[in-house]
Amino acid sequence: MASLSVFAKKNGVKYFLVSFVDLFGTMRAKIVPATAIDKIAKAGAGFAGFAVWFDMTPAHPDILVMADPDSAIQLPWKPEVAWVTGDLIMDGKPVAQNPRQILKQVVNEASQAGYDLKTGVECEYFLIQPDGQTISDGADTQAKPCYDQQALMRRYRRNMRQHDHARLAALSERS
């Protein structure tokens, strides 16, 4: 990809979520206007490492997310926003505890050993009422409701909308 600002203009993106995953699997991000994304991609988006559960103190310099333009994905449910991740750098060196960099290292080691490492994502979630007190499907009363065909069909439209968004995100990642 030429640049993230070109991606933004081509796709009508106004903002980027410049993101990384912390050690507990929480997605961390800053919202960056598309007008500033190339500057941030070059200089890095700064985060306080101690504030995101890395083994750091407030005395450590900021960690910088160096945005990877090839990771940019326009959010299908909010097309004016794109998500981008990148490698973490501190003092000009990779942050060793960054899960993305650890994965890259493992993929490289597996490749050198003659293996082709493949990964995937299994999204699991609970749908709850807006007040957060109860599940969204009041008819879902089984002790073990996983894989309940009736529940799947009661929520068919919502489930397919979720599926279609995930599929679109995966397809845009491949292109």
Order of alpha helices (4+ residues) and beta strands (2+ residues): alpha-beta-beta-alpha-beta-beta-beta-beta-beta-alpha-alpha-alpha
